[in-house]
Amino acid sequence: MEQSNNTAVCLKIKMGEQAYYIPVDKIENVRINPELVKVPEAPEGIAGLLLGDRGPVPYIVVEECQSGENKPDWKCGVEIKNGNDSLLGILCTDVEENIAVASEVLAEQAALWRSGEN
């Protein structure tokens, strides 16, 4: 990942009006209209599983983006390396590549993509 001391190259994922930045070295895959299998009695926020080549990948919907009357139309999914060789998928409405992002912004959003790091 190319970066300077104060910025990193990221993927910008949009979820309705919300936007998050994920460093490109944390991204495993971007899928258009991922076909998810619904999980009966799954906890709130779990959209379903993608049955991929490396096994099932759980996909989530970020909590702030799933409430209200105007729920976004999920068009793509981003699979993030989540530590211990596992993946976590996040549903989103749009993706932009190669965005330079200040390290301070990444620090604020790190919980989204650092959940599996030790």
Residue pairs with C-beta under 8 A, 6 or more apart in sequence:
1 8
1 9
1 23
1 24
1 25
2 9
3 9
5 103
6 102
6 103
7 100
7 101
7 102
7 103
8 23
8 100
8 101
8 103
8 106
9 23
9 24
9 98
9 99
9 100
9 101
10 21
10 22
10 23
10 24
10 99
10 100
10 101
10 106
11 21
11 22
11 23
11 24
11 27
11 30
11 78
11 95
11 96
11 97
11 99
12 19
12 20
12 21
12 95
12 96
12 97
12 99
12 101
13 19
13 20
13 21
13 22
13 78
13 90
13 92
13 94
13 95
14 92
14 93
14 94
14 95
14 96
15 61
15 62
15 64
15 65
15 72
15 90
15 91
15 92
15 93
16 65
16 70
16 71
16 72
16 93
18 62
18 64
18 65
20 62
20 109
20 112
21 99
21 101
21 105
21 106
21 109
22 78
22 80
22 109
22 112
22 113
23 106
23 113
24 97
24 98
26 80
26 81
26 113
27 78
27 79
27 80
27 81
28 79
28 80
28 81
28 87
29 78
29 79
29 87
30 76
30 77
30 78
30 79
30 95
31 50
31 76
31 77
31 78
31 79
31 89
32 75
32 76
33 75
33 76
34 50
34 59
34 76
34 77
34 89
34 91
35 50
36 47
36 48
36 49
36 50
36 59
37 48
37 49
37 50
37 51
37 56
38 48
39 46
39 48
39 49
42 48
44 63
45 60
45 61
45 62
45 63
45 66
46 58
46 59
46 60
47 59
47 60
47 61
47 74
47 89
47 91
48 58
48 59
49 56
49 57
49 58
49 59
50 56
50 57
50 59
50 77
50 79
50 89
52 87
54 87
57 79
57 87
57 88
57 89
58 88
58 89
59 77
59 88
59 89
59 90
59 91
60 88
60 89
60 90
60 91
61 74
61 90
61 91
62 90
62 112
65 72
72 93
73 93
74 91
74 92
74 93
75 92
75 93
75 94
76 91
76 92
76 93
76 94
76 95
77 89
77 90
77 91
77 92
78 89
78 90
78 92
78 95
79 87
79 88
79 89
80 87
80 88
80 89
80 90
80 112
80 113
81 87
81 116
82 88
82 115
82 116
83 115
83 116
83 117
83 118
84 116
86 116
88 115
88 116
90 112
